[in-house]
Amino acid sequence: MKNRIFLDALNRKNQKGYVPVWFLRQAGRYMPEYRSIRSKYTDFFDMIKKPEVCCELTLQPLRKFPLDAAITFSDILTVPEALGSKIQFISGKGPVFSDSFRNSPDMKLKFNSDDQLSYVYEATKLIKSKVDVPLIGFCGSPWTIFTYMYYGKSPKNFNQIQDYVRNNSESTHEKLNIITEITVEYLRNQAQSGADCLQIFDSWGGIVENDYHEFSLQYVDKIINSLHDSIPVILYARGLKIKPFTKETSAKIFNLNVNENIGEYINEEIAIQGNLDPNIFHENDNYLESLAEEIFEKYSQKYNYVCNLGSGLTPDINPDKVSVFLNKLRFLNSK
């Protein structure tokens, strides 16, 4: 790798006076290059099961923008799909499962072989051979995977799952343990295939905030503690203020939500990324360049900071606006 500054920041060792940057969903629907490829596939999983396609989608933003990390183009729902769930991505609805724990409480988790996820590992190896920046592998947290499998779709009424897990604690933890075991192997294999760091997306962590440790964080910790110490692991708990939990978790790197304050974290012995609102890319160019200057002035001397978003880039964002911000930040980094 020519550029290891992102990894240095995750390990709290960035002393280059440089702000590393990558973005959540930096590859995806806001890019016309992505939409061109996506239009050729009626089924999302047909697309992501082709390693050469995933490689191309991963590389698209790296060709267009000055970024300091790549993230394998895949999806957190690869794990429930490998567990036997048939999933369709339906326009306007998102992922829709053929069955759910809510409708079939005794639904079994069937995992025959890790070969079911080999397409992710093949894509990881291929991407690794093409990039000169660190490569991020990822997964959904066990709680987030459980949530999708409970509802069979993106959740709307959070009260249902909150009541269910409290009234069915034993069976919930049984399923969470199974998902955790599979996720550990999934991340290990991504690391062995070339991923330089890993990110755990706890996309629905916020809906169980009062019981976060019991139903999510303890399983995140099991995953982190099962991985090799040398690989950095980032935790992104969407919709949750992570501050109350930073001292009670094995995680030492956190992606902050848009409503989080970096100042509460920057001087702790942790690494942080995130908190930028993707809506900034609807602002004018002067605003974006001024924001890049502000971030550089505040954080270029910090050893533990990565510039990132608090939620992913959305389809309504103009890639040219992303270029304005990133080119200004790269100019400042190169001075």
VOPA-472601 format. One record per residue (C-alpha): residue number from 0; residue in three letters; x, y, z; chain. Coordinates in pm, 1 decimal. Each point is the difference from the previous one (the first is absolute). Example, Ala and Ser with C-alpha at 12.3 -4.5 7.8 and 13.67 -1.06 7.14 Angstrom:
! VOPA-472601
+-----+--------+----------+----------+----------+--------+
! num ! residu !        X !        Y !        Z ! chaine !
+-----+--------+----------+----------+----------+--------+
!   0 !    ala !   1230.0 !   -450.0 !    780.0 !      A !
!   1 !    ser !    137.0 !    344.0 !    -66.0 !      A !
+-----+--------+----------+----------+----------+--------+
This chain:
! VOPA-472601
+-----+--------+----------+----------+----------+--------+
! num ! residu !        X !        Y !        Z ! chaine !
+-----+--------+----------+----------+----------+--------+
!   0 !    met !      0.0 !      0.0 !      0.0 !      A !
!   1 !    lys !    119.6 !    348.3 !    -85.4 !      A !
!   2 !    asn !   -235.2 !    163.3 !    248.1 !      A !
!   3 !    arg !    -30.3 !   -141.0 !    353.3 !      A !
!   4 !    ile !   -107.3 !    320.3 !    175.4 !      A !
!   5 !    phe !   -357.2 !   -126.2 !     46.8 !      A !
!   6 !    leu !    130.3 !   -306.0 !    187.0 !      A !
!   7 !    asp !    238.7 !    217.8 !    199.9 !      A !
!   8 !    ala !   -295.9 !    210.7 !    115.3 !      A !
!   9 !    leu !   -199.5 !   -307.4 !    100.7 !      A !
!  10 !    asn !    298.6 !   -115.2 !    203.9 !      A !
!  11 !    arg !     29.7 !    350.3 !    153.4 !      A !
!  12 !    lys !    338.5 !     56.3 !   -161.1 !      A !
!  13 !    asn !    -60.8 !    256.0 !   -274.6 !      A !
!  14 !    gln !    274.3 !    261.8 !     33.6 !      A !
!  15 !    lys !      5.2 !    118.5 !   -361.0 !      A !
!  16 !    gly !   -204.9 !    321.0 !     37.5 !      A !
!  17 !    tyr !   -242.2 !   -158.7 !   -246.3 !      A !
!  18 !    val !   -374.9 !    -65.3 !     33.5 !      A !
!  19 !    pro !    -85.3 !   -340.9 !   -150.5 !      A !
!  20 !    val !   -345.7 !    -29.1 !   -152.9 !      A !
!  21 !    trp !   -246.1 !   -251.5 !   -135.6 !      A !
!  22 !    phe !   -380.9 !      7.6 !     -8.8 !      A !
!  23 !    leu !   -278.0 !   -236.0 !     99.0 !      A !
!  24 !    arg !   -161.3 !   -122.2 !   -324.1 !      A !
!  25 !    gln !    272.9 !    164.0 !   -203.0 !      A !
!  26 !    ala !    -93.1 !   -250.4 !   -273.1 !      A !
!  27 !    gly !   -366.9 !     -6.4 !    -86.5 !      A !
!  28 !    arg !   -312.8 !    152.9 !   -141.6 !      A !
!  29 !    tyr !    111.9 !    364.2 !     -8.3 !      A !
!  30 !    met !    260.1 !    -93.1 !   -264.4 !      A !
!  31 !    pro !   -115.7 !    -32.4 !   -362.1 !      A !
!  32 !    glu !    269.9 !   -263.8 !    -54.9 !      A !
!  33 !    tyr !   -160.8 !   -214.9 !    266.4 !      A !
!  34 !    arg !   -351.7 !     49.1 !   -136.6 !      A !
!  35 !    ser !    116.6 !   -108.1 !   -343.6 !      A !
!  36 !    ile !    120.3 !   -334.6 !    134.1 !      A !
!  37 !    arg !   -292.5 !    -47.9 !    239.3 !      A !
!  38 !    ser !   -247.6 !     42.1 !   -285.7 !      A !
!  39 !    lys !    130.3 !   -321.8 !   -155.3 !      A !
!  40 !    tyr !   -115.8 !   -213.2 !    294.0 !      A !
!  41 !    thr !   -353.7 !    -60.0 !    116.7 !      A !
!  42 !    asp !    124.1 !   -170.2 !    316.9 !      A !
!  43 !    phe !    246.5 !    174.4 !    232.9 !      A !
!  44 !    phe !    153.2 !   -326.2 !    121.5 !      A !
!  45 !    asp !     64.7 !   -111.8 !   -356.4 !      A !
!  46 !    met !    210.9 !    311.9 !    -34.7 !      A !
!  47 !    ile !    198.9 !    -20.3 !    323.3 !      A !
!  48 !    lys !     72.9 !   -370.3 !    -47.5 !      A !
!  49 !    lys !    220.7 !     90.5 !   -297.3 !      A !
!  50 !    pro !    344.2 !     88.3 !    143.5 !      A !
!  51 !    glu !    107.8 !    189.6 !   -311.1 !      A !
!  52 !    val !   -311.2 !    220.5 !     24.1 !      A !
!  53 !    cys !     55.7 !     66.7 !    370.3 !      A !
!  54 !    cys !    358.9 !     92.4 !    -79.6 !      A !
!  55 !    glu !   -109.2 !    247.5 !   -266.0 !      A !
!  56 !    leu !   -258.6 !    158.0 !    231.7 !      A !
!  57 !    thr !    259.5 !     31.0 !    277.0 !      A !
!  58 !    leu !    247.3 !    168.9 !   -232.1 !      A !
!  59 !    gln !   -243.6 !    253.0 !   -148.7 !      A !
!  60 !    pro !     22.4 !    259.0 !    281.4 !      A !
!  61 !    leu !    377.4 !    -51.3 !     30.1 !      A !
!  62 !    arg !     41.3 !     99.6 !   -363.2 !      A !
!  63 !    lys !   -221.4 !    305.4 !     43.2 !      A !
!  64 !    phe !    100.6 !    135.1 !    342.8 !      A !
!  65 !    pro !    317.6 !     30.1 !    212.8 !      A !
!  66 !    leu !    -88.3 !   -255.8 !    269.2 !      A !
!  67 !    asp !    224.7 !   -168.8 !    254.1 !      A !
!  68 !    ala !   -182.9 !   -333.5 !     32.5 !      A !
!  69 !    ala !   -210.5 !   -237.8 !   -205.2 !      A !
!  70 !    ile !   -289.2 !   -206.7 !    131.3 !      A !
!  71 !    thr !    -98.5 !   -326.3 !   -166.6 !      A !
!  72 !    phe !   -327.7 !     44.0 !   -184.9 !      A !
!  73 !    ser !   -237.9 !   -247.0 !    161.7 !      A !
!  74 !    asp !   -291.1 !      8.0 !    244.7 !      A !
!  75 !    ile !    -58.4 !    -83.3 !    364.0 !      A !
!  76 !    leu !   -281.3 !   -237.0 !   -104.4 !      A !
!  77 !    thr !    243.0 !   -250.0 !   -149.6 !      A !
!  78 !    val !     -7.0 !   -179.8 !    336.8 !      A !
!  79 !    pro !   -378.8 !    -54.0 !     29.9 !      A !
!  80 !    glu !     -4.4 !    -97.3 !   -367.5 !      A !
!  81 !    ala !    264.3 !   -263.8 !     76.4 !      A !
!  82 !    leu !   -212.3 !   -112.5 !    297.3 !      A !
!  83 !    gly !   -278.1 !    -96.9 !   -239.3 !      A !
!  84 !    ser !   -206.2 !    317.5 !    -30.0 !      A !
!  85 !    lys !   -115.3 !     83.4 !   -348.9 !      A !
!  86 !    ile !     27.8 !    377.9 !    -35.5 !      A !
!  87 !    gln !   -118.9 !    232.8 !   -271.5 !      A !
!  88 !    phe !     88.9 !    367.2 !    -24.8 !      A !
!  89 !    ile !   -322.2 !    170.2 !   -107.8 !      A !
!  90 !    ser !     -3.2 !    360.6 !   -115.5 !      A !
!  91 !    gly !   -168.8 !    219.9 !    259.2 !      A !
!  92 !    lys !      0.1 !   -276.7 !    261.7 !      A !
!  93 !    gly !    361.1 !   -108.1 !     38.3 !      A !
!  94 !    pro !     83.6 !   -359.8 !     95.4 !      A !
!  95 !    val !   -295.6 !   -238.0 !     31.2 !      A !
!  96 !    phe !     53.6 !   -346.1 !    150.6 !      A !
!  97 !    ser !   -198.7 !   -308.8 !    -95.8 !      A !
!  98 !    asp !    -58.2 !    -76.3 !    369.9 !      A !
!  99 !    ser !     67.8 !    151.7 !    341.8 !      A !
! 100 !    phe !     30.1 !    -83.3 !    368.3 !      A !
! 101 !    arg !   -311.9 !    207.7 !     58.2 !      A !
! 102 !    asn !   -208.4 !   -219.6 !   -228.6 !      A !
! 103 !    ser !    186.5 !   -324.1 !     71.8 !      A !
! 104 !    pro !    150.5 !     12.6 !    351.7 !      A !
! 105 !    asp !    145.0 !   -349.4 !    -39.4 !      A !
! 106 !    met !    171.9 !     78.1 !   -329.4 !      A !
! 107 !    lys !    335.5 !   -177.8 !      0.9 !      A !
! 108 !    leu !    328.5 !    161.2 !    -91.4 !      A !
! 109 !    lys !    155.1 !   -221.4 !   -267.6 !      A !
! 110 !    phe !    367.3 !     51.3 !    -75.9 !      A !
! 111 !    asn !    146.7 !   -282.0 !   -202.1 !      A !
! 112 !    ser !    345.0 !    126.7 !    -88.4 !      A !
! 113 !    asp !    209.9 !    313.7 !     -5.3 !      A !
! 114 !    asp !     27.5 !    -62.1 !   -374.6 !      A !
! 115 !    gln !   -337.4 !    175.8 !    -21.1 !      A !
! 116 !    leu !    186.2 !    325.3 !     62.3 !      A !
! 117 !    ser !    302.8 !    -77.0 !   -215.9 !      A !
! 118 !    tyr !   -105.4 !    262.0 !   -255.2 !      A !
! 119 !    val !     73.9 !    270.5 !    259.7 !      A !
! 120 !    tyr !    346.9 !   -142.6 !     63.4 !      A !
! 121 !    glu !     73.0 !    -26.6 !   -371.3 !      A !
! 122 !    ala !   -107.4 !    361.6 !    -47.7 !      A !
! 123 !    thr !    219.3 !    105.3 !    293.6 !      A !
! 124 !    lys !    306.5 !   -168.5 !   -152.0 !      A !
! 125 !    leu !    -64.7 !    155.1 !   -339.5 !      A !
! 126 !    ile !    -52.9 !    350.1 !    139.9 !      A !
! 127 !    lys !    310.2 !    -30.1 !    217.7 !      A !
! 128 !    ser !    208.0 !    -69.4 !   -309.8 !      A !
! 129 !    lys !   -127.4 !    322.1 !   -162.9 !      A !
! 130 !    val !     25.2 !    264.6 !    274.4 !      A !
! 131 !    asp !    287.5 !    185.4 !    164.6 !      A !
! 132 !    val !   -201.9 !    119.0 !    300.6 !      A !
! 133 !    pro !   -122.8 !   -210.3 !    294.2 !      A !
! 134 !    leu !   -299.7 !   -223.6 !    -66.1 !      A !
! 135 !    ile !   -291.9 !    -13.9 !    245.2 !      A !
! 136 !    gly !   -203.4 !   -316.8 !     45.5 !      A !
! 137 !    phe !   -327.0 !      9.7 !    189.4 !      A !
! 138 !    cys !   -303.2 !   -174.1 !    143.7 !      A !
! 139 !    gly !   -324.5 !     76.2 !    174.7 !      A !
! 140 !    ser !     -2.7 !    -41.7 !    376.1 !      A !
! 141 !    pro !   -178.1 !   -312.7 !    128.0 !      A !
! 142 !    trp !   -274.3 !    221.7 !    144.0 !      A !
! 143 !    thr !    -53.3 !    176.1 !   -331.4 !      A !
! 144 !    ile !    -13.1 !   -330.0 !   -190.0 !      A !
! 145 !    phe !   -243.8 !   -135.6 !    257.7 !      A !
! 146 !    thr !   -216.1 !    311.6 !    -39.6 !      A !
! 147 !    tyr !    -25.9 !    -42.1 !   -376.2 !      A !
! 148 !    met !    -78.6 !   -369.5 !     43.2 !      A !
! 149 !    tyr !   -262.2 !     75.1 !    263.2 !      A !
! 150 !    tyr !   -192.6 !    246.1 !   -215.8 !      A !
! 151 !    gly !     84.6 !   -148.4 !   -338.9 !      A !
! 152 !    lys !     56.1 !    355.2 !   -123.3 !      A !
! 153 !    ser !    123.4 !    337.1 !    122.6 !      A !
! 154 !    pro !   -172.3 !     58.9 !    334.5 !      A !
! 155 !    lys !   -263.4 !    267.2 !     50.7 !      A !
! 156 !    asn !   -169.8 !    -76.9 !    333.6 !      A !
! 157 !    phe !    283.3 !    -40.4 !    248.9 !      A !
! 158 !    asn !   -232.3 !    -86.6 !    289.8 !      A !
! 159 !    gln !    -64.0 !   -343.5 !   -147.0 !      A !
! 160 !    ile !    359.3 !   -118.4 !     11.3 !      A !
! 161 !    gln !     66.6 !    165.7 !    335.6 !      A !
! 162 !    asp !   -292.1 !   -190.9 !    153.8 !      A !
! 163 !    tyr !     97.5 !   -321.2 !   -176.1 !      A !
! 164 !    val !    362.3 !    -14.9 !    120.1 !      A !
! 165 !    arg !    -95.8 !     77.3 !    359.5 !      A !
! 166 !    asn !   -268.9 !   -268.9 !      0.6 !      A !
! 167 !    asn !    209.3 !   -252.0 !   -193.7 !      A !
! 168 !    ser !    343.8 !     69.6 !    137.2 !      A !
! 169 !    glu !    129.3 !   -357.4 !     -8.7 !      A !
! 170 !    ser !    -85.8 !    -71.0 !   -362.9 !      A !
! 171 !    thr !    121.3 !    347.0 !   -102.3 !      A !
! 172 !    his !    341.7 !    -58.1 !    154.7 !      A !
! 173 !    glu !     16.1 !   -346.7 !   -154.7 !      A !
! 174 !    lys !    -47.8 !    151.1 !   -346.2 !      A !
! 175 !    leu !    239.5 !    287.8 !     71.2 !      A !
! 176 !    asn !    270.0 !   -248.8 !     99.9 !      A !
! 177 !    ile !    -41.2 !   -193.4 !   -324.6 !      A !
! 178 !    ile !     17.6 !    317.6 !   -206.1 !      A !
! 179 !    thr !    308.2 !    108.6 !    198.5 !      A !
! 180 !    glu !    185.4 !   -325.1 !    -70.7 !      A !
! 181 !    ile !    -63.4 !     31.5 !   -373.2 !      A !
! 182 !    thr !     96.3 !    368.7 !      1.4 !      A !
! 183 !    val !    333.3 !    -73.8 !    166.9 !      A !
! 184 !    glu !     90.7 !   -244.0 !   -277.0 !      A !
! 185 !    tyr !   -129.2 !    242.5 !   -261.5 !      A !
! 186 !    leu !    227.8 !    279.5 !    123.3 !      A !
! 187 !    arg !    297.7 !   -230.5 !     49.3 !      A !
! 188 !    asn !    -27.9 !   -113.7 !   -359.1 !      A !
! 189 !    gln !    -28.5 !    358.0 !   -125.3 !      A !
! 190 !    ala !    317.7 !     85.0 !    190.5 !      A !
! 191 !    gln !    178.5 !   -306.2 !   -137.7 !      A !
! 192 !    ser !   -112.9 !    101.6 !   -348.9 !      A !
! 193 !    gly !    160.5 !    342.7 !     29.4 !      A !
! 194 !    ala !   -217.3 !    234.8 !    206.9 !      A !
! 195 !    asp !    225.7 !    232.3 !    201.2 !      A !
! 196 !    cys !   -267.5 !    101.4 !    247.9 !      A !
! 197 !    leu !   -360.9 !    -90.4 !     75.5 !      A !
! 198 !    gln !   -312.7 !    199.3 !     74.7 !      A !
! 199 !    ile !   -300.9 !   -132.2 !    190.9 !      A !
! 200 !    phe !   -319.6 !    175.2 !   -103.8 !      A !
! 201 !    asp !   -245.3 !     -6.4 !    289.0 !      A !
! 202 !    ser !   -263.0 !    165.0 !   -215.9 !      A !
! 203 !    trp !   -285.7 !    -66.8 !    242.5 !      A !
! 204 !    gly !    193.7 !     39.8 !    325.0 !      A !
! 205 !    gly !   -195.7 !    313.7 !     85.0 !      A !
! 206 !    ile !   -331.8 !   -182.4 !     33.1 !      A !
! 207 !    val !    121.7 !   -197.9 !    301.0 !      A !
! 208 !    glu !    187.5 !    280.9 !    174.6 !      A !
! 209 !    asn !   -120.5 !    -81.8 !    352.3 !      A !
! 210 !    asp !    109.9 !   -363.7 !    -40.0 !      A !
! 211 !    tyr !    287.8 !     66.0 !   -237.2 !      A !
! 212 !    his !    263.3 !   -191.5 !    190.8 !      A !
! 213 !    glu !   -216.7 !   -307.7 !     47.5 !      A !
! 214 !    phe !   -126.1 !    -38.5 !   -354.3 !      A !
! 215 !    ser !    274.7 !    154.9 !   -211.0 !      A !
! 216 !    leu !    322.4 !    117.2 !    158.5 !      A !
! 217 !    gln !     89.5 !   -326.4 !    170.3 !      A !
! 218 !    tyr !    -16.6 !   -174.5 !   -338.6 !      A !
! 219 !    val !    205.9 !    271.8 !   -169.1 !      A !
! 220 !    asp !    259.6 !    -56.5 !    272.6 !      A !
! 221 !    lys !     -2.0 !   -374.9 !    -62.5 !      A !
! 222 !    ile !     75.9 !     66.8 !   -364.7 !      A !
! 223 !    ile !    281.0 !    246.4 !     70.1 !      A !
! 224 !    asn !    156.6 !   -225.3 !    263.2 !      A !
! 225 !    ser !     -6.1 !   -292.5 !   -244.5 !      A !
! 226 !    leu !    197.0 !    187.5 !   -265.7 !      A !
! 227 !    his !    374.5 !     54.3 !    -20.4 !      A !
! 228 !    asp !    112.9 !    298.5 !    205.1 !      A !
! 229 !    ser !    186.3 !    149.9 !   -294.4 !      A !
! 230 !    ile !   -310.0 !     72.4 !   -209.2 !      A !
! 231 !    pro !   -185.5 !    321.2 !     89.0 !      A !
! 232 !    val !   -376.9 !    -33.7 !     49.8 !      A !
! 233 !    ile !   -234.8 !    299.8 !    -28.8 !      A !
! 234 !    leu !   -341.7 !      2.3 !    166.2 !      A !
! 235 !    tyr !   -278.0 !    208.3 !   -151.3 !      A !
! 236 !    ala !   -312.3 !     -5.0 !    217.6 !      A !
! 237 !    arg !   -251.8 !    197.4 !   -202.8 !      A !
! 238 !    gly !   -255.2 !    201.4 !    192.7 !      A !
! 239 !    leu !    181.2 !    -49.7 !    329.9 !      A !
! 240 !    lys !    215.0 !    237.1 !    203.7 !      A !
! 241 !    ile !    299.7 !   -223.5 !     56.7 !      A !
! 242 !    lys !    166.3 !    209.1 !    273.3 !      A !
! 243 !    pro !   -152.5 !   -193.0 !    296.0 !      A !
! 244 !    phe !    141.7 !   -327.0 !   -138.9 !      A !
! 245 !    thr !    355.7 !     87.9 !   -105.3 !      A !
! 246 !    lys !    146.2 !   -108.7 !    333.1 !      A !
! 247 !    glu !   -181.8 !   -335.4 !     11.3 !      A !
! 248 !    thr !     78.3 !   -142.1 !   -342.3 !      A !
! 249 !    ser !    295.8 !   -161.9 !   -173.1 !      A !
! 250 !    ala !    -57.5 !    239.8 !   -290.9 !      A !
! 251 !    lys !    255.5 !    279.6 !    -14.3 !      A !
! 252 !    ile !   -106.3 !    162.0 !   -327.9 !      A !
! 253 !    phe !   -340.7 !    158.7 !    -49.8 !      A !
! 254 !    asn !   -193.0 !    150.6 !   -290.4 !      A !
! 255 !    leu !   -203.9 !    286.3 !    145.0 !      A !
! 256 !    asn !   -356.9 !     84.8 !    -98.7 !      A !
! 257 !    val !    -91.3 !    338.3 !   -149.6 !      A !
! 258 !    asn !   -128.9 !    128.6 !    334.0 !      A !
! 259 !    glu !    320.7 !    -86.9 !    186.7 !      A !
! 260 !    asn !    261.5 !    252.9 !    110.4 !      A !
! 261 !    ile !    356.7 !    -93.2 !    -91.0 !      A !
! 262 !    gly !    127.5 !    214.6 !    285.5 !      A !
! 263 !    glu !   -142.2 !   -250.4 !    248.9 !      A !
! 264 !    tyr !    225.2 !   -274.3 !   -139.8 !      A !
! 265 !    ile !    308.0 !    144.8 !   -168.2 !      A !
! 266 !    asn !    217.6 !     10.8 !    312.5 !      A !
! 267 !    glu !    -82.1 !   -352.8 !    115.9 !      A !
! 268 !    glu !    221.8 !   -301.6 !    -67.9 !      A !
! 269 !    ile !   -222.1 !   -109.1 !   -287.3 !      A !
! 270 !    ala !    -14.1 !     72.1 !   -371.5 !      A !
! 271 !    ile !   -302.0 !    163.3 !   -159.2 !      A !
! 272 !    gln !   -147.5 !     65.6 !   -340.3 !      A !
! 273 !    gly !   -327.3 !    140.4 !   -119.0 !      A !
! 274 !    asn !   -265.9 !    249.6 !    113.4 !      A !
! 275 !    leu !    -15.2 !    205.1 !   -324.1 !      A !
! 276 !    asp !   -355.3 !     32.5 !   -127.9 !      A !
! 277 !    pro !    -21.0 !   -107.8 !   -368.3 !      A !
! 278 !    asn !   -243.3 !    288.8 !    -51.9 !      A !
! 279 !    ile !    304.2 !    227.8 !     -5.3 !      A !
! 280 !    phe !     35.1 !    -98.0 !   -364.8 !      A !
! 281 !    his !   -311.0 !    201.3 !    -79.4 !      A !
! 282 !    glu !    186.3 !    315.9 !    104.5 !      A !
! 283 !    asn !    194.0 !    232.4 !   -232.3 !      A !
! 284 !    asp !    364.1 !    -50.5 !    -92.2 !      A !
! 285 !    asn !    128.2 !    277.3 !    227.4 !      A !
! 286 !    tyr !   -164.8 !   -165.4 !    298.3 !      A !
! 287 !    leu !    152.9 !   -337.2 !    -84.2 !      A !
! 288 !    glu !    347.5 !    143.0 !    -45.0 !      A !
! 289 !    ser !    -28.4 !    194.6 !    325.8 !      A !
! 290 !    leu !   -112.8 !   -315.2 !    178.8 !      A !
! 291 !    ala !    302.0 !   -189.0 !   -134.8 !      A !
! 292 !    glu !    224.6 !    279.3 !    130.0 !      A !
! 293 !    glu !   -167.9 !     -9.7 !    341.6 !      A !
! 294 !    ile !     40.9 !   -376.8 !     27.8 !      A !
! 295 !    phe !    363.9 !     19.9 !   -104.4 !      A !
! 296 !    glu !     75.9 !    274.4 !    251.9 !      A !
! 297 !    lys !   -172.0 !   -187.1 !    283.8 !      A !
! 298 !    tyr !    119.3 !   -353.8 !    -61.7 !      A !
! 299 !    ser !    311.6 !    -16.8 !   -216.6 !      A !
! 300 !    gln !    215.7 !    -15.4 !    313.7 !      A !
! 301 !    lys !   -216.5 !   -263.4 !    165.9 !      A !
! 302 !    tyr !    142.2 !   -351.0 !    -10.8 !      A !
! 303 !    asn !   -337.0 !   -179.9 !     28.3 !      A !
! 304 !    tyr !   -241.5 !    164.4 !   -245.7 !      A !
! 305 !    val !   -143.9 !   -108.1 !   -335.5 !      A !
! 306 !    cys !   -229.3 !    229.6 !   -197.8 !      A !
! 307 !    asn !   -323.0 !   -182.7 !    -81.2 !      A !
! 308 !    leu !   -376.1 !     32.9 !      1.4 !      A !
! 309 !    gly !   -247.7 !    -75.5 !    276.8 !      A !
! 310 !    ser !   -224.1 !   -176.9 !   -252.1 !      A !
! 311 !    gly !     45.8 !   -113.4 !   -358.0 !      A !
! 312 !    leu !     -1.0 !    200.2 !   -320.9 !      A !
! 313 !    thr !   -351.2 !     10.0 !   -145.7 !      A !
! 314 !    pro !   -119.6 !    -25.7 !   -363.1 !      A !
! 315 !    asp !    -96.6 !    368.7 !    -16.7 !      A !
! 316 !    ile !    359.1 !    121.0 !     49.1 !      A !
! 317 !    asn !    190.7 !    150.8 !   -291.4 !      A !
! 318 !    pro !    344.0 !   -167.4 !    -33.2 !      A !
! 319 !    asp !    146.1 !    333.8 !   -105.8 !      A !
! 320 !    lys !    -72.4 !    136.1 !    348.1 !      A !
! 321 !    val !    184.9 !   -292.4 !    153.8 !      A !
! 322 !    ser !    292.8 !     83.8 !   -228.5 !      A !
! 323 !    val !      7.8 !    361.4 !    118.5 !      A !
! 324 !    phe !     32.8 !   -101.6 !    364.0 !      A !
! 325 !    leu !    247.1 !   -284.2 !    -53.7 !      A !
! 326 !    asn !    221.6 !    190.5 !   -242.8 !      A !
! 327 !    lys !     27.3 !    288.1 !    245.5 !      A !
! 328 !    leu !     87.6 !   -234.5 !    283.7 !      A !
! 329 !    arg !    259.3 !   -177.6 !   -215.5 !      A !
! 330 !    phe !    152.5 !    335.4 !    -97.5 !      A !
! 331 !    leu !     33.7 !     94.1 !    367.4 !      A !
! 332 !    asn !    144.9 !   -342.3 !     81.9 !      A !
! 333 !    ser !    262.4 !     35.8 !   -272.7 !      A !
! 334 !    lys !    130.5 !    341.5 !    108.7 !      A !
+-----+--------+----------+----------+----------+--------+
